[in-house]
Amino acid sequence: MAREIKQGLWLESSGGIVTIGVTEDLVALGKLSSIETLGVGSKIEAGGPLALFGFPKGREVEVDSPISGRILEVQDVSAVTKDPKENWFLKVDASDSDDEEEDEVDDDADDDDDDE
């Protein structure tokens, strides 16, 4: 079941994959004309920029990411506008742990230096 969050987004999580869509609050601003977000493979951070939604007459709404992870899929705005409350615009792997792995590698390198 999807849960609504602030900024006009809904989230649905399954096995570390988070699907993100728009709620009625965002749709109430008008018909979406564009969605700008980072591309597939890009890393996003909770609290950082997630997407810029474009509406008629040049109106734009920027939303921050509610989660951290790596973008897996980006849906075209035309699919989202057909039924915004049902269609997602982004899928994110929230289980991505590249930063933790890099920290572990750095710790191992530091341990090797101590042995000398």
Secondary structure in CASP SS format (residue, H / E / C, confidence):
PFRMAT SS
TARGET T0000
AUTHOR 0000-0000-0000
METHOD secondary structure of the structure
MODEL  1
M C 1.00
A C 1.00
R E 1.00
E E 1.00
I E 1.00
K H 1.00
Q H 1.00
G H 1.00
L E 1.00
W E 1.00
L E 1.00
E E 1.00
S E 1.00
S E 1.00
G C 1.00
G C 1.00
I E 1.00
V E 1.00
T E 1.00
I E 1.00
G E 1.00
V E 1.00
T C 1.00
E H 1.00
D H 1.00
L H 1.00
V H 1.00
A C 1.00
L C 1.00
G C 1.00
K C 1.00
L C 1.00
S C 1.00
S E 1.00
I E 1.00
E E 1.00
T E 1.00
L C 1.00
G C 1.00
V C 1.00
G C 1.00
S C 1.00
K E 1.00
I E 1.00
E C 1.00
A C 1.00
G C 1.00
G C 1.00
P E 1.00
L E 1.00
A E 1.00
L E 1.00
F E 1.00
G E 1.00
F C 1.00
P H 1.00
K H 1.00
G H 1.00
R C 1.00
E E 1.00
V E 1.00
E E 1.00
V E 1.00
D E 1.00
S C 1.00
P C 1.00
I C 1.00
S C 1.00
G E 1.00
R E 1.00
I E 1.00
L E 1.00
E E 1.00
V E 1.00
Q C 1.00
D C 1.00
V H 1.00
S H 1.00
A H 1.00
V H 1.00
T H 1.00
K H 1.00
D C 1.00
P C 1.00
K C 1.00
E C 1.00
N C 1.00
W E 1.00
F E 1.00
L E 1.00
K E 1.00
V E 1.00
D E 1.00
A C 1.00
S C 1.00
D C 1.00
S C 1.00
D H 1.00
D H 1.00
E H 1.00
E H 1.00
E H 1.00
D H 1.00
E H 1.00
V H 1.00
D H 1.00
D H 1.00
D H 1.00
A H 1.00
D H 1.00
D H 1.00
D H 1.00
D H 1.00
D H 1.00
D H 1.00
E C 1.00
END
